[in-house]
Amino acid sequence: MSELPPYDSSESDESDPRDPNGVFDEIVEAETDRDPDLAVIEAGSRTLRAQGSAAQRVDVPARPGDPETDKALREVEADLATRWGETKLEPSVSRIAALMDVLGEPQRAYPSIHITGTNGKTSTARMIEALLGAFDLRTGRYTSPHVQSVTERISLDGTPISAERFIETYEDIKPYVEMVDSQQEYRLSFFEVLTAMAYAAFADAPVDVAVVEVGMGGSWDATNVIDGAVAVVTPIDLDHTDRLGTTPGEIATEKAGIVKQDANVILAQQPVDAAQVLLKKAVEVDATVAREGLEFGVVARQVAVGGQLVTLRGLGGEYEEIFLPLHGAYQAHNAAVALAAVEAFFGVGAAHAQSLDIDTVRKAFASVTSPGRLEIVRRSPTVVLDAAHNPAGARATAEAVSEVFDFSRLIGVVGASADKDVRGLLEAFEPIFSEVVVTRNSSHRAMDVDELAGIAVEIFGEDRVQVEPRLDDAIEAAITLAEEESEYSGGGVLVTGSVITVGEARLLLGRR
């Protein structure tokens, strides 16, 4: 049976038995002046605490337990929310460069591995971080967007920085941010300030190496004030076409901007036009290139309990019998890219040919987690979360679900952003979804649920589409559909379409 109590959607919000006091909606309504994404995340967390939800394994940080710290963090989040959001961009690094200058260039206090691409950046970053940490290096990792808490974006030694440290870092750089704001035509954006906070926190730690994921593109991304000794390009596909270009080659032109003079470049498998652009840039700056499928790659893989067993060919030789606790062929390819990046960082294949210690590599990969990426959050029926938000990501997820799970009936819960290729995303999932429940998350970027339903009906047919404007109702409806045949029918639910949708679903299902 479902772990979410049944709910009559004809009742008012205040009578929802899962939220008897209407706490969730009350908090969201009260937070209308703040970033909607942050507001709903906080609302979900506070609602779950009010209901006394049982604690789960911590993959991402919850709200601070101390009221004063929580209040201070809210104030920082409120300040950040007054700035340009991540979807409003000024293609320039002039503001972040000016801030780095007045901060004393903290991003130059450590070497960096810089990661761009369309899909797989965060998972690859987490794998690189795990490998470096296993070899006793202190790491800083900067990724985006976050699943549940903004503090996730900045990690030290594999753990998101504490709320206290996040607040302290913001207060430390705030006077300099205001100084630069006063000198620029536009104030520093939300993402630019967070990037500066990450670089400052890494210098203060201090870290031995930073693993940095671009926010969007490469050339003019705020992160691109670093000179990455290793530049990683995960697979490029069509996304953010209004800003980056309408072909993989055009998009690659922007992403190639992270390739610096004499760098080591690790290229995942790419479309031909994207590969040509990236290789041309590497030649122009005398960079050393390693290509998946040629200099490194996946030799073999097989599905295993809780993940997969892979053999990888690195720059220094083969690494056999590596257990990766993540599902999907694409994660094996991410692992190959991550391994090559770390080998390049250590000089394997250039300064020396000796491979990395196999036992250390195995230990590192076995420790990797990637919240919101084919993450199982409950059983009977199985509910899986995946943050696929574009057609390429959806195709990879659909393939992985078919390989890993033996669902007799799979119900999709889809809440997508209006600026994405939603039709392409739904078409990728159509072959594996028996039915789809369309919904929306609480972001201002979310597609209107009726518009989403219209597209879904065109692809799935009216009989296979259900509309539930509230995400909690959508999850409940999907679980009910998955259970319809019988308790042991093997039905499942996949919640997908957006990182925000997945983050909210995680909270609603009690993940912390």
C-alpha positions in Angstrom: 0.0 0.0 0.0 1.0 3.6 -0.5 2.9 5.3 2.4 1.2 8.5 1.5 -2.3 8.7 3.1 -5.2 9.0 0.5 -6.3 12.5 -0.2 -9.6 13.7 -1.6 -8.6 16.5 -4.0 -12.0 18.0 -3.7 -11.2 19.0 -0.1 -9.5 22.3 0.7 -5.7 22.4 1.2 -6.2 23.0 4.9 -7.9 19.6 5.3 -5.1 17.6 3.6 -4.4 14.8 6.1 -0.8 14.8 5.2 -0.5 18.5 6.1 -3.4 19.0 8.6 -2.6 22.6 9.3 -1.9 23.6 5.7 1.7 24.3 6.7 3.2 23.6 3.2 0.9 26.0 1.3 1.1 28.6 4.1 4.9 28.7 4.0 5.0 28.9 0.2 2.5 31.7 0.3 4.4 33.6 2.9 7.6 33.3 0.9 6.4 35.0 -2.3 9.1 37.7 -2.1 11.8 35.1 -2.2 13.1 32.8 -4.9 10.2 30.4 -5.6 12.6 27.5 -5.9 14.0 28.1 -2.4 10.6 28.8 -0.9 9.1 25.5 -1.8 12.2 23.6 -0.8 12.0 25.2 2.6 8.3 24.7 2.8 8.7 20.9 2.2 11.4 20.6 4.7 9.5 22.5 7.5 6.3 20.5 6.7 8.1 17.2 7.0 9.6 18.3 10.4 6.2 19.4 11.6 4.8 15.9 10.8 7.6 14.2 12.6 8.8 12.3 9.6 11.4 9.6 10.3 15.0 10.6 9.6 16.5 9.1 6.4 20.1 8.8 5.3 21.5 12.3 4.6 22.5 12.8 1.0 21.8 16.5 1.0 21.6 18.9 3.9 18.3 19.7 5.7 17.4 23.0 7.2 19.6 23.9 10.2 18.2 22.6 13.5 19.3 25.7 15.4 16.6 28.5 15.0 19.2 31.3 15.0 21.3 29.6 12.3 18.2 28.9 10.3 17.1 32.5 10.5 20.5 33.7 9.5 20.6 31.3 6.5 17.1 32.5 5.4 18.4 36.1 5.5 21.4 35.1 3.2 19.0 33.3 0.9 16.7 36.3 0.8 19.6 38.6 -0.1 20.7 36.2 -2.9 17.2 36.0 -4.2 17.1 39.7 -4.8 19.7 39.2 -7.6 19.3 38.1 -11.1 18.3 34.5 -11.2 20.3 31.8 -13.1 18.1 32.1 -16.2 18.7 35.8 -16.7 22.2 36.2 -18.0 24.6 38.8 -19.2 27.2 37.0 -21.3 30.3 38.4 -19.7 32.8 37.5 -17.0 33.7 41.2 -16.3 31.7 41.4 -13.0 33.0 38.2 -11.5 36.6 39.0 -12.6 36.3 42.4 -10.9 35.1 40.6 -7.7 37.9 38.1 -7.9 40.3 41.0 -8.2 39.2 42.8 -5.0 39.0 39.4 -3.2 42.7 38.8 -4.0 42.1 36.2 -6.7 41.2 33.3 -4.4 40.5 31.0 -7.4 44.3 30.9 -8.1 45.2 29.5 -4.7 44.7 25.9 -5.9 44.6 23.9 -9.2 41.2 23.2 -10.7 39.4 20.6 -12.8 36.8 22.4 -14.9 33.7 20.6 -16.2 31.3 21.5 -19.0 28.9 19.6 -21.3 25.2 19.2 -21.5 24.4 16.1 -19.4 26.3 14.2 -16.7 28.3 17.1 -15.3 27.3 16.8 -11.7 27.7 13.0 -11.5 31.1 13.3 -13.2 32.1 16.0 -10.7 31.1 13.8 -7.8 33.1 10.9 -9.2 36.2 13.1 -9.7 35.9 14.4 -6.2 35.6 10.8 -4.8 38.7 9.7 -6.7 40.8 12.7 -5.6 39.7 12.3 -2.0 40.6 8.6 -2.0 44.2 9.7 -3.0 44.3 11.9 0.1 43.8 15.2 -1.5 41.5 17.8 0.1 38.8 18.7 -2.4 36.4 21.5 -3.0 33.5 20.9 -5.3 31.1 23.5 -6.9 28.1 22.2 -8.7 24.6 23.4 -9.8 21.7 23.5 -9.5 21.0 22.1 -6.1 18.5 19.3 -5.4 17.2 20.6 -2.0 19.5 23.1 -0.3 21.6 25.9 -1.8 24.4 24.9 0.5 24.8 21.6 -1.5 26.5 23.6 -4.3 29.7 24.1 -2.3 31.3 21.0 -0.8 34.6 20.4 1.0 36.0 16.9 1.2 32.8 15.5 -0.3 30.4 17.1 2.2 28.3 20.2 1.6 29.5 23.1 3.7 27.6 23.7 6.9 24.9 26.4 7.1 27.2 28.2 9.5 30.1 28.2 7.1 27.9 29.2 4.2 26.6 32.2 6.2 30.1 33.1 7.3 31.5 33.0 3.7 28.7 35.2 2.5 29.2 37.8 5.2 33.0 37.8 4.5 32.6 38.6 0.8 29.4 40.8 1.1 31.3 44.1 1.4 33.3 43.4 -1.7 30.3 42.3 -3.6 28.6 45.6 -2.8 31.7 47.4 -3.8 31.7 45.7 -7.2 28.0 46.2 -7.6 28.4 50.0 -7.2 31.0 50.0 -10.0 29.2 47.9 -12.6 26.3 48.6 -14.9 24.5 45.5 -13.5 24.7 44.0 -10.1 26.4 40.7 -9.7 24.0 37.8 -10.3 22.9 35.0 -7.9 25.2 32.6 -9.6 28.1 35.0 -9.7 27.9 35.6 -6.0 27.7 31.9 -5.2 30.7 31.2 -7.5 32.7 33.8 -5.6 31.6 32.2 -2.3 32.8 28.8 -3.5 36.2 30.1 -4.6 36.6 32.0 -1.4 35.6 29.0 0.7 38.0 26.8 -1.2 40.9 29.2 -0.6 40.0 29.5 3.1 39.8 25.8 3.7 42.4 25.5 2.0 41.8 22.8 -0.7 44.4 20.9 -2.7 42.2 20.9 -5.8 38.8 22.3 -6.9 36.3 20.5 -9.0 34.2 23.1 -10.7 31.1 22.6 -12.8 30.0 25.4 -15.2 26.6 26.8 -14.7 25.9 27.3 -18.5 28.1 27.3 -21.5 31.7 28.0 -20.8 33.3 31.1 -22.3 31.2 33.6 -20.4 30.2 31.4 -17.5 31.0 32.9 -14.1 33.1 29.9 -13.2 35.5 30.6 -16.1 37.8 32.9 -14.2 39.8 29.8 -13.3 42.5 28.2 -15.4 41.6 24.6 -15.2 44.7 22.3 -15.4 42.2 19.7 -16.7 39.2 20.7 -18.8 36.4 18.0 -19.0 33.7 18.1 -21.6 30.8 15.6 -21.0 28.5 14.8 -23.9 27.1 17.8 -25.7 23.5 17.9 -26.9 20.8 20.4 -27.5 19.8 22.4 -24.4 19.6 26.1 -23.7 19.4 26.6 -27.5 18.2 30.2 -27.1 21.4 31.1 -25.4 24.1 28.7 -26.6 23.2 27.8 -30.2 20.9 25.5 -32.1 23.4 22.8 -33.1 25.9 20.7 -31.1 28.7 22.5 -33.0 27.5 26.0 -32.0 27.0 24.9 -28.4 30.5 23.4 -28.4 31.9 26.8 -29.4 30.7 28.3 -26.1 31.7 25.3 -24.1 35.2 25.2 -25.6 35.8 28.4 -23.7 37.0 26.5 -20.6 39.9 25.0 -22.6 42.9 27.0 -21.6 46.5 27.2 -22.7 48.5 24.0 -22.2 45.6 22.3 -20.4 44.7 18.6 -20.5 41.3 18.1 -22.2 39.2 15.1 -21.5 36.5 14.6 -24.1 33.5 12.3 -23.6 31.9 10.9 -26.8 30.7 13.8 -28.8 28.6 14.5 -32.0 31.0 15.0 -34.9 30.5 18.8 -35.3 31.0 19.3 -31.5 34.1 17.2 -31.5 35.6 19.2 -34.5 35.1 22.5 -32.6 36.6 21.2 -29.4 39.6 19.6 -31.1 40.2 22.9 -33.1 40.2 24.9 -29.8 42.6 22.4 -28.2 45.1 22.8 -31.1 44.9 26.6 -30.9 45.9 26.6 -27.2 48.4 23.6 -27.4 46.2 21.5 -25.1 46.6 17.8 -24.8 43.5 15.8 -25.7 42.2 12.4 -24.5 39.1 11.1 -26.3 36.6 8.6 -25.0 36.6 5.6 -27.3 40.3 6.2 -28.3 42.6 7.0 -25.4 40.2 5.9 -22.7 36.7 4.4 -22.3 34.4 1.6 -21.0 35.7 -1.8 -21.8 32.9 -3.9 -20.2 30.0 -3.4 -17.9 27.3 -5.6 -16.4 24.3 -4.9 -14.2 24.9 -5.7 -10.5 22.9 -5.5 -7.4 22.7 -1.8 -6.4 24.6 -0.6 -9.5 27.0 -2.1 -12.0 30.4 -3.8 -12.4 32.6 -2.1 -14.9 36.0 -2.4 -16.5 37.5 0.9 -17.5 40.4 1.7 -19.8 42.2 4.7 -18.5 45.2 6.7 -19.8 47.5 4.4 -17.8 45.9 1.0 -18.5 42.9 -1.1 -17.6 41.0 -1.0 -14.2 39.0 -4.2 -13.7 36.1 -5.1 -11.5 35.1 -1.7 -10.4 31.7 -1.5 -8.6 29.8 1.6 -9.4 26.7 2.1 -7.2 24.8 4.0 -9.9 22.6 2.7 -12.6 22.8 3.2 -16.4 25.3 2.9 -19.2 25.7 6.7 -19.1 27.0 6.5 -15.6 29.7 4.0 -16.7 30.7 6.5 -19.3 30.8 9.3 -16.8 33.0 7.1 -14.6 35.4 6.6 -17.6 35.6 10.4 -18.1 36.1 11.0 -14.4 38.9 8.4 -14.2 40.7 9.9 -17.2 40.4 13.4 -15.7 42.0 12.3 -12.4 44.7 10.4 -14.3 45.5 13.6 -16.3 45.6 15.6 -13.2 48.2 13.3 -11.7 50.1 13.2 -15.0 49.3 9.6 -16.0 49.9 9.1 -19.7 52.1 12.2 -19.9 54.6 12.5 -17.0 54.5 8.7 -16.4 52.6 5.7 -17.7 51.9 3.9 -14.5 48.2 3.5 -13.7 46.6 4.6 -10.4 46.4 2.2 -7.5 43.5 -0.1 -8.4 42.3 -0.7 -4.9 42.1 3.0 -4.2 40.2 3.5 -7.5 37.7 0.7 -6.5 37.2 2.2 -3.1 36.5 5.6 -4.5 34.0 4.5 -7.1 32.2 2.3 -4.6 31.6 5.4 -2.4 30.0 7.6 -5.1 26.4 8.9 -4.7 24.4 11.1 -7.0 21.1 12.2 -5.4 18.2 12.6 -7.8 19.9 10.5 -10.5 18.0 7.2 -10.8 17.6 7.3 -7.1 15.2 4.8 -5.4 13.4 6.5 -2.6 10.8 3.9 -1.6 9.7 0.4 -2.4 6.3 -1.4 -2.9 5.8 0.1 -5.3 9.3 1.3 -6.3 9.5 5.0 -6.7 12.5 6.3 -8.6 13.6 9.9 -9.0 15.6 11.2 -11.9 16.5 14.8 -12.8 16.4 14.3 -16.6 15.2 17.6 -18.1 16.1 17.5 -21.8 15.6 14.9 -24.5 19.2 13.5 -24.4 19.0 13.0 -20.6 15.5 11.5 -20.9 16.7 9.0 -23.5 19.6 7.9 -21.3 17.3 7.6 -18.3 14.7 5.6 -20.3 17.4 3.2 -21.5 18.8 2.8 -18.0 15.3 2.1 -16.5 14.6 -0.6 -19.1 18.0 -2.2 -18.3 17.9 -2.1 -14.5 14.2 -2.5 -13.6 11.7 -5.2 -14.6 8.6 -3.1 -14.2 5.4 -4.7 -15.5 3.9 -1.2 -15.5 5.8 2.1 -15.1 3.9 5.4 -14.3 5.6 8.6 -15.0 5.3 11.8 -13.0 6.5 14.7 -15.1 6.9 18.3 -14.0 9.0 20.3 -16.5 10.3 23.8 -17.1 8.6 25.9 -19.7 11.9 26.8 -21.4 12.9 23.2 -22.1 12.2 20.9 -25.1 9.3 19.3 -23.3 7.9 17.5 -26.3 11.3 15.9 -26.9 11.5 14.9 -23.3 8.0 13.3 -23.3 8.7 11.5 -26.6 11.8 9.9 -25.1 9.8 8.6 -22.2 6.7 7.4 -24.1 8.0 3.9 -24.9 8.5 3.1 -21.2 5.6 4.9 -19.5 2.3 2.9 -19.4 0.7 6.2 -18.2 1.9 9.6 -17.3 0.7 12.0 -14.6 1.6 15.5 -15.5 2.1 18.1 -12.8 4.2 21.1 -11.9 6.7 22.1 -9.4 6.6 25.4 -7.6 9.2 27.2 -9.6 8.2 30.3 -11.6 9.9 28.5 -14.5 7.5 25.5 -14.4 5.4 24.8 -17.4 1.7 25.4 -17.0 0.1 22.0 -16.2 -2.6 22.4 -18.8 -0.1 23.2 -21.5 2.0 20.3 -20.4 -1.1 18.0 -20.5 -1.9 19.2 -24.0 1.5 18.1 -25.3 1.3 14.8 -23.3 -2.1 14.0 -24.8 -0.7 14.5 -28.3 2.1 12.0 -27.6 0.5 9.5 -25.2 -3.2 9.7 -26.1 -5.9 11.0 -23.8 -6.4 7.6 -22.0 -2.8 7.5 -20.8 -2.6 11.0 -19.4 -3.7 12.2 -15.9 -3.5 15.8 -14.7 -2.7 16.6 -11.1 -1.6 20.3 -10.5 -0.1 19.5 -7.1 3.0 17.4 -7.0 2.0 15.5 -3.9 -1.3 14.6 -5.5 0.5 13.5 -8.6 2.8 11.2 -6.7 -0.1 9.7 -4.9 -2.0 9.2 -8.1 1.0 7.5 -9.8 1.5 5.2 -6.8 -2.2 4.3 -6.9 -2.0 3.5 -10.7 1.2 1.4 -10.1 -0.6 -0.6 -7.5 -3.8 -1.1 -9.5 -3.1 -4.6 -11.0 -2.2 -6.2 -7.7 0.1 -5.7 -4.7 2.8 -7.8 -6.4 2.3 -6.7 -9.9 5.8 -5.1 -10.2 4.5 -1.6 -11.0 6.8 1.4 -10.5 6.8 5.2 -10.5 9.4 7.5 -12.1 9.4 11.1 -11.0 11.3 13.3 -13.5 11.4 16.4 -15.8 13.3 18.8 -13.6 15.8 19.0 -10.8 13.3 21.2 -8.9 10.6 18.5 -9.3 12.9 15.9 -8.1 14.0 18.0 -5.1 10.4 18.6 -4.0 9.5 14.9 -4.5 12.5 14.0 -2.3 11.1 16.1 0.5 7.6 14.9 0.1 8.8 11.3 0.2 10.8 12.0 3.4 14.3 12.0 2.0 16.7 14.3 3.8 
